[in-house]
Structures are given as C-alpha cells and as structure tokens.
Amino acid sequence: MDSFSTVIRTASHEQHVEAETSTFMSDLLGGRLGVDAYARYTEQLWFVYEALEGGAERLASDPVAGPFIQPELFRLPALEKDLAHLRGPEWRAGVSALPATRAYADRVRECARQWPGGYLAHHYTRYLGDLSGGQIIRDKAEKTWGFEKKGDGVRFYVFEEITNPAAFKRGYRELLDAVRADDLEKQRIVTECKKAFALNTAVFRALGEEFRLSA
C-alpha cells in the first residue's frame, strides 16, 4: 500500500502540472512579461501567506497540523522585504488582492480556524512547492530582471534556515506518513490538496487576464 505522502503527491499531480504550465507562469518565466507582472504576483503571494502564517501559532499544539508548523518555513518576512524592494517602502498602501486571491486566502483562513487537516493540505501544497519549483522561479527572476542572487526581490524563494532542502522535504514526507488521521480524514486532506491547486491556478488565470500579451 502506498504511503500517505505518495498518495498526496500522485493525487494532485495533474493539478500541479496545470498550475506550473499556466499561461501567466509560462509568460513570466519565459521573460515575456515585465517586472510589474512579477511584482503583482508577489503581492498575491503575500495575501495567501498572511492567511497561512497568521493562523499558524494557534495550530502549533494541534496533534494533526502542529508537527508541520516549523518557523524556518515562514515566508512573510521575506515577502515583505521583496515587496519593499519591488514597490517601495510604502508598498502596503498599494497592494490589492485579486478576487481569486481573496477566495484562496479565505479558504486557507477557514481551514486554519476550523479544520487542521485542511490547513495541512494548504501547508503542503505551498511550502513543498516553494522548496521545489520555487527555485526555478528564483533563478529565472534573477536572470530576467537582474535581481541580486538570493537578494531583495527573490528572498521569498530563499530558505535561509534550511541548509539541505532535499533532507527537509524527506523529513516533511515522513511527518505526512505519520500524520494522526484515519483513512477517511486522509482522503479529505487529499481532496483539499486538489482544491488548493485549483485555487492557485485560478490566481494564475486572473493574473493572466490582467497581464495579457497582445496577440
């Protein structure tokens, strides 16, 4: 029988590919969009991580989600440095969430408040993605817009406190395999993972509408 981490990974594989190959992401990583599109994307991430990390402390002692609340993963301080670099010191006054982003952040917040297993689904899809595919985005952003390597503008993708991402991801998957949930709850978590990818893809779609390349 497959381990829970394998079940989660394979169940959400299709949505994962769909998110990665969205038109907006392809255009962004292909250097066809300006730095403004990258900054707007970074803004949207801030709203999602504010929802994800704002509810984290309350869940630290939860038997299901608690083991996953690891401060070395937190991204908000890095995102805020990036936004200050991209939008200037008054960035907070100018950021706005797209409706798709608001829906995504609301769902994360709802899970954080009411359903630790659902929160775990969002935690997994975000942070493990950042540690993996996020590194490709950082590399492209540095080359395309001339950000300093691992510096301001791409700090979101730099996990200062995780020296060995491969080992960290292994440990994270071991935690998933040991999660305190019965089979029905595990199935619900897998379904929420798929929902998380769909919410993320909706944000990409909305950004694609906003930054449409003229045909």
MARLO-179239 format. One line per field, with one value per residue: residue number from 1; x, y, z of N, C-alpha, C, O in turn. Coordinates in nm, 2 decimals. Example, Ala and Ser with C-alpha at 12.3 -4.5 7.8 and 13.67 -1.06 7.14 Angstrom:
seq	(1|2)
nxx	(1.32|1.28)
nyy	(-0.57|-0.22)
nzz	(0.78|0.71)
caxx	(1.23|1.37)
cayy	(-0.45|-0.11)
cazz	(0.78|0.71)
cxx	(1.32|1.29)
cyy	(-0.33|0.00)
czz	(0.78|0.79)
oxx	(1.42|1.34)
oyy	(-0.33|0.11)
ozz	(0.85|0.80)
//
This chain:
seq	(1|2|3|4|5|6|7|8|9|10|11|12|13|14|15|16|17|18|19|20|21|22|23|24|25|26|27|28|29|30|31|32|33|34|35|36|37|38|39|40|41|42|43|44|45|46|47|48|49|50|51|52|53|54|55|56|57|58|59|60|61|62|63|64|65|66|67|68|69|70|71|72|73|74|75|76|77|78|79|80|81|82|83|84|85|86|87|88|89|90|91|92|93|94|95|96|97|98|99|100|101|102|103|104|105|106|107|108|109|110|111|112|113|114|115|116|117|118|119|120|121|122|123|124|125|126|127|128|129|130|131|132|133|134|135|136|137|138|139|140|141|142|143|144|145|146|147|148|149|150|151|152|153|154|155|156|157|158|159|160|161|162|163|164|165|166|167|168|169|170|171|172|173|174|175|176|177|178|179|180|181|182|183|184|185|186|187|188|189|190|191|192|193|194|195|196|197|198|199|200|201|202|203|204|205|206|207|208|209|210|211|212|213|214|215)
nxx	(0.08|0.05|0.24|0.11|0.22|0.30|0.05|-0.08|0.10|0.07|-0.20|-0.25|-0.10|-0.18|-0.31|-0.10|0.08|-0.09|-0.10|0.17|0.21|0.06|-0.06|0.01|0.23|0.40|0.45|0.57|0.80|0.92|1.02|0.86|0.70|0.69|0.87|0.67|0.46|0.57|0.60|0.33|0.24|0.39|0.27|0.02|0.09|0.16|-0.08|-0.19|0.00|-0.01|-0.25|-0.20|0.02|-0.07|-0.25|-0.09|0.04|-0.17|-0.22|0.00|0.01|-0.16|-0.26|-0.27|-0.19|0.01|0.29|0.38|0.42|0.66|0.90|1.11|1.02|0.85|0.74|0.65|0.81|1.02|0.87|0.78|1.01|1.08|0.86|0.89|1.12|1.04|0.81|0.85|0.90|0.64|0.47|0.26|0.03|-0.04|-0.09|-0.31|-0.56|-0.65|-0.98|-0.97|-0.75|-0.83|-1.04|-0.89|-0.71|-0.91|-1.01|-0.79|-0.77|-1.01|-0.98|-0.76|-0.88|-1.09|-1.04|-0.79|-0.67|-0.74|-0.60|-0.34|-0.33|-0.31|-0.08|0.11|0.09|0.18|0.43|0.60|0.60|0.73|0.98|1.06|0.98|0.98|1.24|1.32|1.17|1.30|1.56|1.51|1.39|1.60|1.78|1.62|1.52|1.74|1.78|1.97|2.16|1.98|1.89|1.73|1.40|1.39|1.38|1.18|1.20|1.41|1.53|1.66|1.72|1.71|1.93|1.96|1.76|1.66|1.68|1.52|1.27|1.23|1.21|0.97|0.79|0.80|0.68|0.42|0.35|0.32|0.11|-0.16|-0.43|-0.74|-0.83|-1.04|-1.03|-0.78|-0.84|-1.00|-0.82|-0.65|-0.83|-0.87|-0.61|-0.61|-0.80|-0.66|-0.46|-0.63|-0.73|-0.50|-0.43|-0.64|-0.58|-0.35|-0.47|-0.63|-0.43|-0.32|-0.52|-0.50|-0.24|-0.22|-0.07|-0.04|-0.18)
nyy	(-0.12|0.22|0.49|0.77|1.02|0.96|0.91|1.16|1.31|1.19|1.21|1.48|1.54|1.60|1.85|2.00|2.01|2.15|2.40|2.48|2.50|2.71|2.99|3.24|3.19|3.06|3.27|3.46|3.33|3.29|3.53|3.71|3.89|4.20|4.33|4.43|4.26|4.04|4.16|4.20|3.94|3.87|4.02|3.90|3.65|3.74|3.79|3.53|3.40|3.54|3.46|3.19|3.19|3.36|3.21|3.02|2.99|2.94|2.68|2.53|2.35|2.16|1.82|1.72|1.92|2.05|1.94|2.02|2.29|2.49|2.72|2.78|2.77|2.98|3.25|3.52|3.75|3.75|3.79|4.05|4.20|4.17|4.29|4.55|4.62|4.59|4.75|4.97|5.16|5.22|5.02|4.87|5.04|5.02|4.76|4.51|4.25|4.02|3.90|3.62|3.56|3.65|3.46|3.23|3.29|3.32|3.07|2.93|3.05|2.98|2.70|2.70|2.80|2.61|2.35|2.15|1.94|2.02|2.26|2.16|2.05|2.28|2.39|2.19|2.20|2.46|2.51|2.29|2.31|2.56|2.50|2.34|2.37|2.65|2.73|2.74|2.95|3.16|3.16|3.22|3.47|3.62|3.62|3.74|3.99|4.10|4.08|4.07|3.78|3.56|3.78|4.09|4.10|3.84|3.71|3.56|3.31|3.20|3.00|3.06|2.92|2.66|2.44|2.20|2.13|1.89|1.70|1.81|1.81|1.53|1.47|1.61|1.46|1.23|1.31|1.35|1.09|0.99|1.11|1.20|1.07|0.92|0.69|0.80|1.07|1.13|1.10|1.32|1.52|1.49|1.56|1.82|1.91|1.90|2.10|2.32|2.34|2.40|2.65|2.80|2.79|2.94|3.19|3.23|3.23|3.47|3.66|3.62|3.73|3.99|4.06|4.04|3.93|4.11|3.98)
nzz	(0.00|-0.08|0.07|0.27|0.19|-0.07|-0.19|-0.17|-0.33|-0.59|-0.63|-0.66|-0.88|-1.15|-1.13|-1.03|-1.25|-1.42|-1.29|-1.29|-1.56|-1.65|-1.85|-1.77|-1.59|-1.77|-1.95|-1.77|-1.68|-1.91|-1.97|-2.10|-1.99|-1.80|-1.51|-1.35|-1.36|-1.23|-0.98|-0.91|-0.89|-0.67|-0.48|-0.46|-0.35|-0.10|0.03|0.05|0.21|0.43|0.53|0.57|0.75|0.95|1.10|1.21|1.46|1.64|1.58|1.65|1.86|1.79|1.73|1.47|1.27|1.41|1.41|1.17|1.18|1.13|1.20|1.03|0.78|0.74|0.54|0.53|0.64|0.45|0.21|0.26|0.26|-0.01|-0.14|-0.05|-0.18|-0.45|-0.47|-0.32|-0.01|0.09|0.02|0.13|0.12|-0.14|-0.23|-0.35|-0.34|-0.58|-0.68|-0.70|-0.55|-0.30|-0.25|-0.23|-0.01|0.19|0.21|0.31|0.55|0.67|0.70|0.87|1.10|1.15|1.06|1.10|0.94|0.68|0.67|0.68|0.42|0.26|0.36|0.28|0.00|-0.06|0.08|0.01|-0.26|-0.29|-0.20|-0.40|-0.71|-0.68|-0.68|-0.94|-1.04|-0.89|-1.00|-1.27|-1.23|-1.13|-1.35|-1.55|-1.45|-1.33|-1.05|-0.75|-0.67|-0.48|-0.34|-0.25|-0.37|-0.46|-0.22|-0.11|-0.21|-0.10|0.15|0.42|0.66|0.60|0.53|0.38|0.15|0.03|0.22|0.41|0.29|0.27|0.54|0.59|0.44|0.58|0.81|0.71|0.65|0.90|1.00|1.22|1.15|1.03|0.77|0.62|0.69|0.58|0.31|0.28|0.32|0.10|-0.10|-0.04|-0.10|-0.38|-0.42|-0.33|-0.52|-0.74|-0.66|-0.65|-0.93|-1.03|-0.95|-1.10|-1.35|-1.33|-1.31|-1.55|-1.71|-1.64|-1.72|-2.01|-2.30|-2.60|-2.89)
caxx	(0.00|0.13|0.24|0.02|0.29|0.29|-0.09|-0.10|0.17|0.02|-0.34|-0.25|0.00|-0.24|-0.33|0.03|0.12|-0.17|-0.06|0.30|0.21|-0.04|-0.01|0.08|0.36|0.49|0.50|0.65|0.93|0.98|1.07|0.77|0.63|0.78|0.89|0.55|0.38|0.63|0.56|0.19|0.23|0.44|0.16|-0.09|0.15|0.16|-0.21|-0.20|0.09|-0.06|-0.36|-0.13|0.10|-0.14|-0.32|0.00|0.07|-0.28|-0.22|0.13|-0.01|-0.26|-0.20|-0.26|-0.12|0.12|0.42|0.43|0.44|0.81|0.93|1.21|0.94|0.77|0.77|0.60|0.91|1.09|0.78|0.77|1.13|1.07|0.76|0.95|1.22|0.96|0.70|0.89|0.87|0.50|0.41|0.13|-0.08|-0.08|-0.12|-0.46|-0.58|-0.74|-1.09|-0.93|-0.66|-0.91|-1.10|-0.78|-0.67|-1.03|-1.02|-0.68|-0.80|-1.12|-0.92|-0.68|-0.97|-1.19|-1.01|-0.64|-0.64|-0.75|-0.49|-0.22|-0.33|-0.26|0.06|0.19|0.09|0.26|0.58|0.68|0.62|0.83|1.12|1.10|0.96|1.01|1.38|1.33|1.12|1.40|1.67|1.46|1.37|1.74|1.83|1.53|1.51|1.86|1.79|2.09|2.14|1.92|1.88|1.60|1.32|1.37|1.40|1.07|1.24|1.54|1.50|1.79|1.74|1.70|2.05|1.95|1.61|1.62|1.66|1.40|1.15|1.22|1.15|0.83|0.71|0.79|0.57|0.29|0.32|0.29|0.00|-0.26|-0.56|-0.78|-0.83|-1.14|-0.97|-0.67|-0.90|-1.05|-0.70|-0.61|-0.93|-0.84|-0.49|-0.66|-0.87|-0.56|-0.40|-0.73|-0.74|-0.38|-0.44|-0.74|-0.50|-0.27|-0.56|-0.67|-0.31|-0.30|-0.61|-0.45|-0.12|-0.24|0.02|-0.12|-0.16)
cayy	(0.00|0.34|0.58|0.89|1.13|0.92|0.92|1.30|1.36|1.14|1.25|1.62|1.56|1.67|1.99|2.05|2.04|2.26|2.52|2.51|2.54|2.82|3.08|3.35|3.14|3.04|3.41|3.52|3.26|3.30|3.66|3.79|3.99|4.29|4.31|4.47|4.13|3.96|4.23|4.18|3.80|3.86|4.08|3.79|3.56|3.80|3.77|3.39|3.36|3.61|3.37|3.07|3.21|3.43|3.11|2.91|2.98|2.87|2.54|2.47|2.24|2.07|1.69|1.69|2.02|2.10|1.90|2.09|2.44|2.50|2.86|2.80|2.77|3.11|3.33|3.66|3.85|3.76|3.86|4.19|4.26|4.17|4.39|4.69|4.63|4.59|4.85|5.09|5.14|5.24|4.91|4.83|5.12|5.00|4.62|4.46|4.11|3.98|3.82|3.48|3.55|3.66|3.33|3.14|3.33|3.30|2.92|2.89|3.11|2.90|2.58|2.73|2.82|2.51|2.21|2.14|1.86|2.11|2.36|2.08|2.03|2.40|2.40|2.10|2.24|2.58|2.51|2.19|2.37|2.67|2.44|2.27|2.46|2.79|2.76|2.77|3.09|3.25|3.16|3.30|3.61|3.68|3.64|3.82|4.13|4.14|4.08|4.02|3.64|3.53|3.90|4.16|4.07|3.70|3.65|3.47|3.17|3.17|2.95|3.08|2.83|2.52|2.42|2.09|2.12|1.76|1.63|1.87|1.75|1.39|1.48|1.65|1.35|1.13|1.36|1.32|0.94|0.96|1.21|1.13|1.09|0.79|0.69|0.90|1.21|1.14|1.12|1.46|1.60|1.48|1.64|1.97|1.94|1.93|2.23|2.42|2.36|2.47|2.79|2.86|2.80|3.05|3.31|3.25|3.27|3.61|3.73|3.61|3.82|4.13|4.08|3.96|3.97|4.14|3.87)
cazz	(0.00|-0.09|0.19|0.25|0.11|-0.21|-0.23|-0.19|-0.45|-0.71|-0.65|-0.71|-0.99|-1.27|-1.09|-1.01|-1.38|-1.47|-1.22|-1.34|-1.71|-1.68|-1.95|-1.69|-1.54|-1.89|-2.00|-1.67|-1.67|-2.05|-1.99|-2.19|-1.91|-1.73|-1.37|-1.29|-1.35|-1.12|-0.85|-0.89|-0.85|-0.54|-0.39|-0.44|-0.26|0.04|0.09|0.07|0.32|0.55|0.58|0.61|0.87|1.06|1.18|1.24|1.60|1.71|1.54|1.69|1.96|1.73|1.70|1.32|1.20|1.49|1.38|1.05|1.20|1.15|1.17|0.92|0.66|0.73|0.42|0.53|0.64|0.32|0.11|0.29|0.21|-0.16|-0.18|-0.02|-0.29|-0.58|-0.47|-0.24|0.14|0.12|-0.06|0.19|0.08|-0.28|-0.26|-0.35|-0.37|-0.69|-0.62|-0.69|-0.44|-0.18|-0.23|-0.19|0.13|0.28|0.23|0.40|0.69|0.72|0.74|0.99|1.21|1.17|1.02|1.09|0.83|0.56|0.68|0.64|0.28|0.20|0.40|0.20|-0.14|-0.07|0.11|-0.06|-0.39|-0.28|-0.19|-0.53|-0.83|-0.65|-0.71|-1.08|-1.05|-0.84|-1.10|-1.38|-1.20|-1.12|-1.48|-1.63|-1.41|-1.27|-0.90|-0.69|-0.64|-0.35|-0.26|-0.25|-0.49|-0.46|-0.09|-0.08|-0.26|-0.03|0.28|0.49|0.77|0.55|0.45|0.29|0.11|0.00|0.35|0.48|0.22|0.31|0.68|0.58|0.39|0.69|0.90|0.64|0.66|1.04|1.04|1.30|1.08|0.98|0.62|0.57|0.70|0.48|0.18|0.28|0.31|-0.04|-0.18|-0.01|-0.17|-0.51|-0.41|-0.31|-0.65|-0.82|-0.61|-0.70|-1.07|-1.05|-0.93|-1.22|-1.46|-1.31|-1.34|-1.70|-1.77|-1.61|-1.80|-2.13|-2.41|-2.72|-2.99)
cxx	(0.09|0.13|0.15|0.09|0.29|0.15|-0.12|-0.03|0.11|-0.12|-0.34|-0.16|-0.06|-0.26|-0.20|0.09|0.04|-0.13|0.08|0.30|0.11|0.02|0.07|0.22|0.46|0.54|0.59|0.79|1.00|1.03|0.99|0.69|0.73|0.78|0.76|0.46|0.43|0.59|0.42|0.16|0.28|0.34|0.06|-0.03|0.14|0.03|-0.24|-0.12|0.05|-0.17|-0.30|-0.06|0.04|-0.21|-0.22|0.02|-0.04|-0.28|-0.09|0.11|-0.11|-0.20|-0.18|-0.16|0.01|0.26|0.48|0.45|0.59|0.85|1.03|1.14|0.88|0.83|0.74|0.71|0.99|1.00|0.78|0.89|1.13|0.97|0.82|1.05|1.14|0.87|0.74|0.84|0.72|0.42|0.27|0.01|-0.13|-0.12|-0.27|-0.47|-0.68|-0.86|-1.05|-0.83|-0.73|-0.98|-1.01|-0.74|-0.79|-1.04|-0.91|-0.71|-0.91|-1.07|-0.84|-0.76|-1.05|-1.14|-0.86|-0.59|-0.64|-0.63|-0.36|-0.21|-0.27|-0.12|0.15|0.20|0.18|0.40|0.66|0.70|0.72|0.97|1.16|1.09|0.99|1.15|1.40|1.28|1.23|1.51|1.63|1.44|1.50|1.79|1.75|1.53|1.63|1.86|1.92|2.06|2.10|1.90|1.74|1.53|1.29|1.38|1.29|1.11|1.36|1.51|1.63|1.82|1.73|1.82|2.05|1.80|1.57|1.59|1.54|1.27|1.12|1.16|1.01|0.74|0.69|0.68|0.43|0.25|0.28|0.17|-0.11|-0.40|-0.61|-0.79|-0.93|-1.09|-0.86|-0.72|-0.95|-0.93|-0.65|-0.70|-0.90|-0.71|-0.52|-0.72|-0.77|-0.49|-0.50|-0.74|-0.62|-0.38|-0.54|-0.67|-0.41|-0.35|-0.60|-0.55|-0.29|-0.40|-0.56|-0.33|-0.13|-0.15|-0.06|-0.08|-0.09)
cyy	(0.13|0.42|0.70|1.00|1.09|0.94|1.07|1.35|1.31|1.19|1.39|1.65|1.64|1.82|2.07|2.10|2.15|2.39|2.57|2.56|2.64|2.92|3.19|3.31|3.12|3.17|3.47|3.46|3.26|3.44|3.75|3.89|4.07|4.26|4.35|4.35|4.05|4.03|4.20|4.04|3.80|3.92|3.97|3.69|3.61|3.77|3.62|3.35|3.43|3.52|3.24|3.08|3.28|3.33|3.00|2.89|2.91|2.72|2.46|2.35|2.14|1.94|1.66|1.79|2.07|2.06|1.97|2.24|2.46|2.64|2.88|2.81|2.91|3.20|3.48|3.76|3.87|3.83|4.01|4.27|4.27|4.28|4.54|4.72|4.66|4.71|4.98|5.07|5.16|5.13|4.87|4.91|5.09|4.85|4.59|4.32|4.10|3.90|3.67|3.46|3.56|3.53|3.23|3.16|3.30|3.15|2.87|2.93|3.02|2.76|2.59|2.74|2.69|2.37|2.20|2.05|1.94|2.21|2.29|2.07|2.16|2.42|2.32|2.16|2.37|2.56|2.41|2.24|2.48|2.61|2.37|2.36|2.61|2.83|2.79|2.91|3.19|3.27|3.24|3.44|3.69|3.72|3.74|3.97|4.18|4.16|4.02|3.87|3.62|3.66|3.96|4.14|3.93|3.63|3.54|3.32|3.12|3.13|2.95|2.97|2.68|2.49|2.30|2.06|1.98|1.68|1.68|1.81|1.61|1.39|1.52|1.54|1.24|1.18|1.33|1.18|0.91|1.04|1.13|1.16|0.95|0.80|0.79|1.04|1.23|1.16|1.26|1.55|1.60|1.56|1.78|2.01|1.98|2.07|2.34|2.45|2.44|2.62|2.87|2.89|2.92|3.18|3.34|3.29|3.42|3.70|3.73|3.71|3.96|4.16|4.00|4.02|4.00|4.04|3.93)
czz	(0.00|0.04|0.16|0.17|-0.04|-0.27|-0.26|-0.32|-0.58|-0.74|-0.70|-0.82|-1.11|-1.24|-1.08|-1.15|-1.44|-1.42|-1.28|-1.49|-1.75|-1.77|-1.88|-1.65|-1.66|-1.94|-1.90|-1.68|-1.81|-2.08|-2.08|-2.12|-1.83|-1.58|-1.29|-1.27|-1.24|-0.98|-0.81|-0.84|-0.70|-0.44|-0.36|-0.34|-0.12|0.10|0.13|0.20|0.45|0.62|0.64|0.74|0.98|1.15|1.24|1.39|1.68|1.69|1.59|1.78|1.91|1.69|1.55|1.26|1.27|1.44|1.25|1.06|1.24|1.11|1.06|0.79|0.63|0.62|0.43|0.54|0.51|0.21|0.13|0.24|0.05|-0.20|-0.16|-0.14|-0.43|-0.59|-0.39|-0.10|0.17|0.05|0.00|0.15|-0.06|-0.32|-0.26|-0.40|-0.48|-0.62|-0.61|-0.57|-0.30|-0.15|-0.18|-0.04|0.23|0.31|0.32|0.54|0.75|0.77|0.86|1.11|1.25|1.14|1.00|0.97|0.70|0.56|0.63|0.49|0.21|0.24|0.31|0.06|-0.16|-0.04|0.04|-0.21|-0.39|-0.28|-0.32|-0.65|-0.81|-0.68|-0.86|-1.11|-1.00|-0.94|-1.22|-1.35|-1.19|-1.26|-1.56|-1.59|-1.33|-1.12|-0.86|-0.65|-0.50|-0.27|-0.27|-0.38|-0.51|-0.33|-0.05|-0.11|-0.19|0.12|0.36|0.59|0.73|0.47|0.35|0.26|0.09|0.13|0.42|0.42|0.26|0.45|0.68|0.54|0.50|0.79|0.84|0.66|0.80|1.09|1.12|1.24|1.03|0.83|0.56|0.57|0.60|0.34|0.17|0.26|0.16|-0.13|-0.16|-0.09|-0.32|-0.52|-0.41|-0.45|-0.75|-0.79|-0.66|-0.85|-1.11|-1.04|-1.05|-1.34|-1.45|-1.34|-1.49|-1.77|-1.76|-1.70|-1.93|-2.24|-2.53|-2.83|-3.11)
oxx	(0.19|0.03|0.12|0.02|0.28|0.13|-0.18|-0.09|0.10|-0.16|-0.43|-0.14|0.01|-0.22|-0.19|0.14|0.10|-0.13|0.09|0.39|0.07|0.14|0.18|0.32|0.57|0.66|0.69|0.89|1.12|1.08|1.03|0.62|0.84|0.71|0.74|0.39|0.36|0.57|0.39|0.08|0.22|0.33|0.02|-0.11|0.12|0.02|-0.30|-0.17|0.08|-0.18|-0.34|-0.06|0.08|-0.23|-0.27|0.02|-0.02|-0.33|-0.08|0.19|-0.15|-0.09|-0.09|-0.06|0.11|0.35|0.60|0.51|0.62|0.84|1.02|1.20|0.85|0.95|0.78|0.71|1.02|1.05|0.77|0.88|1.17|1.00|0.79|1.06|1.18|0.86|0.67|0.76|0.68|0.30|0.18|-0.10|-0.24|-0.16|-0.35|-0.39|-0.79|-0.83|-1.08|-0.84|-0.70|-0.99|-1.04|-0.74|-0.76|-1.06|-0.94|-0.69|-0.91|-1.11|-0.84|-0.72|-1.07|-1.20|-0.81|-0.49|-0.55|-0.58|-0.28|-0.11|-0.20|-0.04|0.25|0.31|0.25|0.49|0.77|0.80|0.80|1.06|1.28|1.19|1.03|1.18|1.49|1.34|1.26|1.56|1.71|1.48|1.51|1.85|1.81|1.54|1.63|1.94|1.97|1.95|2.17|1.89|1.64|1.58|1.19|1.40|1.32|1.07|1.41|1.47|1.71|1.94|1.74|1.82|2.12|1.74|1.46|1.50|1.46|1.18|1.01|1.07|0.93|0.63|0.59|0.61|0.34|0.14|0.21|0.14|-0.15|-0.47|-0.52|-0.77|-0.90|-1.11|-0.84|-0.67|-0.94|-0.94|-0.61|-0.66|-0.91|-0.69|-0.47|-0.70|-0.78|-0.47|-0.46|-0.75|-0.62|-0.34|-0.52|-0.70|-0.40|-0.31|-0.60|-0.57|-0.24|-0.36|-0.57|-0.31|-0.05|-0.14|-0.15|0.04|-0.06)
oyy	(0.13|0.42|0.74|1.06|1.18|0.99|1.10|1.43|1.39|1.21|1.43|1.76|1.73|1.90|2.18|2.21|2.24|2.49|2.69|2.64|2.65|2.94|3.23|3.38|3.15|3.19|3.54|3.53|3.25|3.47|3.85|3.97|4.03|4.17|4.30|4.33|3.98|3.95|4.18|4.01|3.73|3.87|3.96|3.64|3.53|3.74|3.59|3.28|3.38|3.51|3.19|2.99|3.27|3.36|2.91|2.77|2.82|2.64|2.34|2.26|2.04|1.94|1.59|1.75|2.11|2.15|1.97|2.30|2.45|2.67|2.99|2.84|2.95|3.22|3.56|3.86|3.98|3.91|4.08|4.38|4.37|4.35|4.63|4.83|4.74|4.77|5.08|4.99|5.11|5.15|4.84|4.86|5.12|4.83|4.64|4.27|4.16|3.84|3.61|3.36|3.49|3.49|3.15|3.07|3.25|3.11|2.79|2.86|2.99|2.72|2.51|2.70|2.66|2.27|2.23|2.08|1.92|2.23|2.34|2.07|2.15|2.47|2.36|2.16|2.39|2.58|2.43|2.21|2.49|2.66|2.35|2.42|2.68|2.94|2.87|2.98|3.29|3.38|3.32|3.53|3.80|3.82|3.82|4.06|4.29|4.23|3.93|3.84|3.66|3.66|3.89|4.15|3.89|3.51|3.45|3.23|3.01|3.21|2.85|2.92|2.59|2.53|2.30|1.99|1.94|1.60|1.61|1.78|1.56|1.31|1.46|1.52|1.17|1.09|1.30|1.14|0.81|1.04|1.02|1.25|0.87|0.91|0.84|1.12|1.34|1.24|1.33|1.65|1.71|1.63|1.86|2.12|2.07|2.14|2.44|2.56|2.52|2.71|2.98|2.99|2.99|3.28|3.45|3.37|3.49|3.81|3.83|3.76|4.05|4.27|3.91|4.14|3.92|4.01|3.85)
ozz	(0.07|0.11|0.05|0.09|-0.12|-0.38|-0.36|-0.40|-0.67|-0.85|-0.78|-0.86|-1.16|-1.33|-1.12|-1.17|-1.51|-1.49|-1.31|-1.53|-1.86|-1.77|-1.93|-1.67|-1.65|-1.97|-1.95|-1.68|-1.82|-2.18|-2.13|-2.18|-1.80|-1.53|-1.18|-1.16|-1.16|-0.89|-0.70|-0.75|-0.62|-0.32|-0.24|-0.25|-0.02|0.22|0.23|0.29|0.56|0.74|0.74|0.82|1.10|1.27|1.30|1.44|1.77|1.77|1.57|1.78|1.98|1.64|1.51|1.19|1.21|1.44|1.23|0.97|1.35|0.99|0.99|0.69|0.52|0.61|0.36|0.47|0.47|0.13|0.03|0.20|0.00|-0.30|-0.23|-0.18|-0.51|-0.69|-0.39|-0.07|0.28|0.02|-0.07|0.14|-0.10|-0.43|-0.18|-0.48|-0.48|-0.52|-0.51|-0.51|-0.21|-0.03|-0.09|0.04|0.34|0.42|0.41|0.63|0.87|0.88|0.96|1.22|1.37|1.19|0.89|0.91|0.61|0.45|0.56|0.43|0.11|0.15|0.26|0.00|-0.26|-0.13|0.00|-0.27|-0.49|-0.34|-0.34|-0.68|-0.90|-0.72|-0.89|-1.18|-1.07|-0.97|-1.27|-1.43|-1.23|-1.28|-1.63|-1.67|-1.27|-1.06|-0.92|-0.60|-0.40|-0.14|-0.30|-0.49|-0.56|-0.32|0.02|-0.04|-0.21|0.20|0.36|0.60|0.81|0.35|0.25|0.32|0.12|0.13|0.49|0.49|0.27|0.48|0.76|0.59|0.50|0.84|0.91|0.69|0.82|1.21|1.08|1.28|0.99|0.77|0.45|0.48|0.54|0.26|0.06|0.19|0.11|-0.22|-0.26|-0.13|-0.38|-0.62|-0.47|-0.48|-0.83|-0.87|-0.70|-0.90|-1.21|-1.11|-1.10|-1.42|-1.55|-1.40|-1.55|-1.88|-1.85|-1.74|-1.95|-2.26|-2.57|-2.85|-3.20)
//
